[in-house]
Amino acid sequence: MTKRTNICGIGIDLVDVRRLKKIGMRWGEPFINRLFTEQERDTARNASGFRWATLAGRFAVKEAVVKVFRGGNGKIPWTDIEVLTNPNGEPSVCLYREARTFAEQLGITRLLPSITHDANLSIAVVLGVCAAKIESRDTSLNIAEGDCLMNIRAELVNLMKSLRFDESELRDEALLKDDLEVDSTELIEISVALSKLLQKQIGDTELRPLRTFGELVGFVQECCLQDSVAQVAT
């Protein structure tokens, strides 16, 4: 079973810091309170009022979240989306009331924001992550007895296809390259499949030194040759 993460929405927004400050200074607390929660306001305060770049970045995230929600039908109050900073210094999003309802309707389980500032601009990008799907993968190898060396590459190709979601790495021309990297998770599943194929225990520790598809093919070919020699000897 392999867990797959689904990105189901993306939003981006840009806020002019000077413009937000100008409007905020003109309309005062009623305007600020309409856009930001109490905790957002508190974290952006300084001795002279507010750190406007901080507020601009948070508002850009809110706008980006609404775009992830495909507009939210214009029903989401800004304070239903709260942008805070986690202990690692990264921005995080908390949802309340209408915003939470929209996220649940869209199947969104997590929002990943990123904020950057340049001159008088604050830019935010938000990814919406939907509930992960669990998919079964067939990790069996089907190499006919006596044809081990002939079919091993083709069967390992099929196995790699079953283990990978990124098909762009597994086009026909890429599959012929011995330098295609094999990751540690794939090696664990491959070790199980090889144990069934060769009818002997192949531990993932034996495969761990292998880094490429070519090295994996060579390892299995060597196992097949050893089995062939053993059969002749008996």
The 8 nearest C-alpha neighbors of each residue, nearest first, counted from 0:
[[1, 135, 134, 136, 133, 2, 137, 162],
 [2, 0, 134, 133, 135, 3, 136, 162],
 [1, 3, 133, 132, 131, 134, 0, 4],
 [2, 4, 131, 132, 133, 1, 5, 134],
 [3, 5, 131, 6, 2, 132, 128, 129],
 [6, 4, 129, 128, 7, 131, 3, 130],
 [5, 7, 128, 127, 8, 129, 4, 126],
 [6, 8, 127, 128, 129, 5, 9, 107],
 [9, 7, 127, 67, 126, 6, 10, 128],
 [8, 10, 126, 67, 125, 127, 11, 66],
 [9, 11, 63, 66, 67, 125, 124, 64],
 [12, 10, 124, 63, 123, 125, 9, 13],
 [11, 13, 59, 63, 123, 122, 62, 124],
 [12, 14, 122, 121, 59, 123, 120, 15],
 [15, 13, 121, 120, 59, 55, 16, 122],
 [14, 16, 120, 18, 17, 119, 19, 121],
 [17, 15, 19, 119, 18, 120, 55, 52],
 [18, 16, 20, 19, 15, 21, 119, 51],
 [17, 19, 21, 15, 20, 16, 22, 14],
 [20, 18, 16, 22, 21, 17, 23, 15],
 [21, 19, 23, 17, 18, 22, 24, 51],
 [20, 22, 18, 24, 23, 19, 17, 25],
 [23, 21, 25, 19, 24, 20, 26, 18],
 [22, 24, 20, 27, 25, 26, 21, 19],
 [25, 23, 21, 27, 22, 26, 20, 19],
 [24, 26, 22, 23, 27, 21, 20, 30],
 [27, 25, 23, 30, 24, 22, 29, 28],
 [28, 26, 24, 23, 29, 30, 25, 31],
 [27, 29, 31, 30, 32, 26, 23, 33],
 [30, 28, 32, 31, 27, 33, 26, 23],
 [31, 29, 33, 28, 32, 26, 27, 23],
 [30, 32, 28, 34, 33, 29, 35, 23],
 [33, 31, 29, 35, 34, 30, 28, 36],
 [32, 34, 30, 31, 35, 29, 77, 78],
 [33, 35, 77, 31, 32, 78, 30, 36],
 [36, 34, 32, 78, 39, 33, 31, 40],
 [37, 35, 39, 78, 38, 40, 81, 32],
 [36, 38, 40, 39, 41, 35, 32, 42],
 [37, 39, 41, 40, 36, 42, 83, 35],
 [40, 38, 36, 42, 37, 41, 35, 43],
 [41, 39, 37, 43, 38, 42, 35, 36],
 [40, 42, 38, 44, 43, 39, 37, 36],
 [41, 43, 39, 40, 44, 38, 83, 45],
 [44, 42, 40, 50, 41, 49, 53, 39],
 [45, 43, 49, 41, 48, 42, 50, 40],
 [44, 46, 48, 49, 47, 50, 43, 42],
 [45, 47, 48, 44, 49, 50, 43, 41],
 [48, 46, 45, 49, 44, 50, 51, 43],
 [47, 49, 45, 44, 46, 50, 43, 51],
 [50, 48, 44, 45, 43, 51, 47, 54],
 [51, 49, 43, 53, 52, 44, 45, 54],
 [50, 52, 54, 53, 49, 55, 20, 16],
 [51, 53, 55, 54, 50, 16, 56, 121],
 [54, 52, 56, 51, 55, 50, 43, 57],
 [55, 53, 51, 57, 56, 52, 58, 43],
 [56, 54, 52, 58, 53, 57, 16, 14],
 [55, 57, 121, 59, 53, 54, 58, 52],
 [58, 56, 54, 60, 59, 55, 82, 53],
 [57, 59, 61, 55, 60, 56, 54, 62],
 [58, 60, 56, 62, 12, 123, 57, 61],
 [61, 59, 63, 57, 123, 58, 62, 64],
 [62, 60, 58, 64, 63, 59, 80, 65],
 [63, 61, 59, 65, 60, 64, 12, 58],
 [62, 64, 10, 11, 60, 66, 12, 61],
 [65, 63, 67, 61, 66, 62, 60, 10],
 [64, 66, 68, 62, 70, 67, 63, 71],
 [67, 65, 69, 10, 63, 68, 70, 64],
 [66, 68, 8, 64, 10, 9, 69, 65],
 [67, 69, 65, 66, 71, 70, 64, 101],
 [70, 68, 66, 67, 71, 65, 72, 8],
 [69, 71, 65, 66, 72, 68, 73, 67],
 [70, 72, 73, 68, 69, 65, 74, 75],
 [73, 71, 70, 74, 75, 69, 68, 65],
 [72, 74, 71, 75, 70, 76, 65, 69],
 [75, 73, 72, 71, 76, 97, 98, 70],
 [74, 76, 97, 98, 73, 71, 77, 79],
 [77, 75, 78, 79, 74, 97, 80, 98],
 [76, 78, 34, 79, 80, 75, 35, 33],
 [77, 79, 80, 36, 76, 35, 34, 81],
 [80, 78, 95, 77, 76, 98, 94, 96],
 [81, 79, 94, 78, 77, 93, 61, 98],
 [80, 82, 93, 92, 78, 79, 94, 83],
 [83, 81, 92, 91, 57, 93, 90, 80],
 [84, 82, 91, 90, 81, 92, 85, 39],
 [83, 85, 90, 89, 88, 91, 86, 82],
 [84, 86, 88, 87, 89, 90, 91, 83],
 [87, 85, 88, 84, 89, 90, 83, 91],
 [88, 86, 85, 89, 84, 90, 91, 83],
 [87, 89, 85, 86, 84, 90, 91, 83],
 [88, 90, 84, 85, 87, 91, 86, 113],
 [91, 89, 84, 83, 85, 112, 82, 113],
 [90, 92, 83, 82, 84, 85, 112, 89],
 [91, 93, 82, 81, 83, 110, 94, 80],
 [94, 92, 81, 80, 82, 91, 95, 83],
 [95, 93, 80, 99, 98, 79, 81, 92],
 [94, 96, 79, 99, 98, 97, 80, 93],
 [95, 97, 99, 98, 79, 100, 94, 75],
 [98, 96, 100, 99, 75, 101, 95, 79],
 [99, 97, 101, 100, 94, 95, 96, 79],
 [98, 100, 94, 95, 102, 96, 97, 101],
 [101, 99, 97, 103, 98, 102, 104, 96],
 [102, 100, 104, 98, 103, 99, 105, 97],
 [101, 103, 107, 99, 105, 100, 104, 106],
 [102, 104, 106, 100, 105, 101, 107, 99],
 [105, 103, 101, 102, 106, 100, 107, 99],
 [104, 106, 102, 103, 107, 101, 68, 129],
 [107, 105, 103, 129, 104, 102, 108, 130],
 [108, 106, 129, 102, 105, 128, 109, 103],
 [109, 107, 129, 130, 128, 106, 102, 110],
 [108, 110, 128, 107, 127, 111, 129, 126],
 [109, 111, 127, 126, 128, 112, 92, 125],
 [110, 112, 126, 125, 127, 109, 113, 91],
 [113, 111, 125, 124, 90, 110, 91, 126],
 [112, 114, 124, 123, 125, 90, 111, 115],
 [115, 113, 123, 122, 56, 124, 112, 116],
 [114, 116, 122, 121, 123, 117, 113, 56],
 [117, 115, 121, 120, 122, 118, 114, 119],
 [116, 118, 120, 119, 121, 115, 122, 52],
 [117, 119, 120, 116, 121, 16, 15, 52],
 [120, 118, 16, 117, 15, 17, 121, 116],
 [119, 121, 15, 117, 16, 118, 116, 14],
 [122, 120, 116, 56, 14, 13, 115, 55],
 [123, 121, 13, 115, 114, 12, 59, 116],
 [124, 122, 114, 60, 59, 12, 113, 11],
 [123, 125, 11, 113, 10, 112, 63, 114],
 [126, 124, 112, 10, 111, 9, 63, 64],
 [127, 125, 9, 111, 110, 8, 128, 112],
 [126, 128, 8, 110, 7, 6, 9, 109],
 [129, 127, 6, 109, 107, 7, 5, 108],
 [130, 128, 107, 108, 5, 106, 7, 6],
 [129, 131, 108, 106, 132, 107, 128, 5],
 [132, 130, 4, 3, 5, 129, 2, 133],
 [133, 131, 3, 2, 134, 130, 4, 5],
 [132, 134, 2, 1, 3, 0, 131, 135],
 [133, 135, 1, 0, 132, 136, 2, 3],
 [136, 134, 0, 1, 137, 133, 2, 138],
 [135, 137, 161, 138, 0, 134, 162, 1],
 [138, 136, 139, 161, 135, 158, 162, 140],
 [137, 139, 158, 136, 192, 161, 140, 188],
 [140, 138, 192, 137, 141, 158, 195, 196],
 [139, 141, 192, 142, 154, 196, 138, 158],
 [140, 142, 143, 139, 154, 196, 150, 151],
 [143, 141, 147, 140, 150, 144, 146, 151],
 [142, 144, 146, 145, 141, 147, 150, 149],
 [145, 143, 146, 142, 147, 141, 196, 197],
 [144, 146, 147, 143, 148, 227, 142, 149],
 [147, 145, 149, 143, 144, 148, 150, 142],
 [146, 148, 149, 151, 150, 145, 142, 223],
 [149, 147, 151, 146, 150, 220, 223, 224],
 [148, 150, 146, 147, 151, 152, 153, 145],
 [151, 149, 153, 152, 147, 148, 146, 154],
 [150, 152, 154, 153, 148, 147, 149, 155],
 [153, 151, 155, 154, 150, 156, 216, 149],
 [154, 152, 156, 150, 155, 151, 157, 149],
 [153, 155, 157, 151, 156, 152, 150, 140],
 [154, 156, 158, 152, 157, 153, 151, 159],
 [155, 157, 153, 159, 154, 158, 152, 160],
 [158, 156, 154, 160, 155, 159, 161, 153],
 [157, 159, 155, 161, 160, 156, 138, 154],
 [158, 160, 162, 156, 161, 157, 155, 163],
 [161, 159, 157, 158, 163, 162, 156, 169],
 [160, 162, 158, 159, 163, 136, 137, 157],
 [163, 161, 159, 160, 158, 185, 136, 164],
 [164, 162, 160, 165, 161, 159, 166, 169],
 [163, 165, 166, 162, 160, 161, 3, 167],
 [166, 164, 167, 163, 168, 169, 160, 162],
 [165, 167, 169, 168, 164, 170, 163, 160],
 [166, 168, 165, 169, 170, 173, 164, 171],
 [169, 167, 166, 165, 170, 173, 174, 179],
 [170, 168, 166, 167, 173, 174, 171, 160],
 [169, 171, 173, 172, 167, 168, 174, 166],
 [170, 172, 174, 173, 169, 175, 168, 176],
 [171, 173, 174, 170, 175, 176, 169, 168],
 [174, 172, 170, 175, 176, 171, 169, 168],
 [175, 173, 171, 176, 172, 169, 170, 156],
 [174, 176, 173, 172, 177, 171, 179, 156],
 [177, 175, 174, 173, 178, 179, 172, 213],
 [176, 178, 213, 212, 179, 175, 211, 214],
 [177, 179, 211, 176, 180, 212, 213, 210],
 [180, 178, 212, 211, 177, 176, 181, 173],
 [179, 181, 211, 210, 178, 212, 182, 177],
 [182, 180, 211, 210, 212, 185, 179, 183],
 [181, 183, 185, 184, 186, 180, 210, 211],
 [182, 184, 186, 185, 187, 181, 207, 203],
 [185, 183, 187, 186, 182, 188, 181, 189],
 [186, 184, 188, 183, 187, 182, 189, 181],
 [185, 187, 189, 183, 184, 188, 190, 203],
 [186, 188, 190, 203, 184, 185, 189, 183],
 [189, 187, 191, 185, 190, 186, 192, 184],
 [188, 190, 186, 192, 191, 187, 185, 193],
 [191, 189, 193, 187, 188, 192, 203, 201],
 [190, 192, 194, 188, 189, 193, 195, 187],
 [191, 193, 189, 195, 139, 190, 194, 140],
 [194, 192, 196, 190, 195, 191, 197, 189],
 [193, 195, 200, 201, 191, 199, 197, 192],
 [196, 194, 198, 193, 192, 197, 191, 199],
 [195, 197, 193, 194, 198, 192, 140, 142],
 [196, 198, 199, 194, 195, 193, 223, 222],
 [199, 197, 195, 194, 196, 200, 193, 201],
 [200, 198, 194, 197, 201, 195, 196, 193],
 [199, 201, 194, 202, 198, 197, 195, 193],
 [200, 202, 194, 190, 199, 193, 203, 205],
 [203, 201, 204, 205, 190, 200, 206, 191],
 [202, 204, 206, 187, 205, 190, 207, 186],
 [205, 203, 207, 202, 206, 208, 201, 187],
 [206, 204, 203, 202, 207, 201, 208, 209],
 [205, 207, 203, 204, 209, 208, 186, 202],
 [206, 208, 204, 209, 205, 203, 183, 186],
 [209, 207, 206, 210, 205, 204, 214, 203],
 [210, 208, 207, 206, 214, 211, 215, 181],
 [209, 211, 181, 180, 208, 214, 212, 182],
 [212, 210, 180, 181, 178, 214, 213, 179],
 [211, 213, 215, 177, 179, 214, 181, 180],
 [214, 212, 177, 216, 211, 215, 217, 178],
 [213, 215, 217, 211, 212, 216, 209, 218],
 [216, 214, 212, 218, 217, 213, 209, 219],
 [215, 217, 213, 219, 218, 214, 220, 212],
 [218, 216, 214, 220, 215, 219, 221, 213],
 [217, 219, 215, 221, 216, 220, 214, 222],
 [220, 218, 222, 216, 221, 217, 223, 215],
 [219, 221, 223, 217, 222, 218, 148, 216],
 [220, 222, 224, 218, 219, 223, 217, 225],
 [223, 221, 219, 225, 220, 224, 226, 218],
 [224, 222, 220, 226, 221, 225, 227, 147],
 [223, 225, 227, 221, 226, 222, 220, 228],
 [224, 226, 222, 228, 223, 227, 229, 221],
 [227, 225, 229, 223, 224, 228, 230, 222],
 [226, 228, 224, 230, 229, 225, 223, 231],
 [229, 227, 231, 225, 230, 226, 232, 224],
 [228, 230, 226, 232, 227, 231, 225, 233],
 [229, 231, 227, 233, 228, 232, 226, 225],
 [232, 230, 228, 233, 229, 227, 226, 225],
 [233, 231, 229, 230, 228, 227, 226, 225],
 [232, 230, 231, 229, 228, 227, 226, 225]]
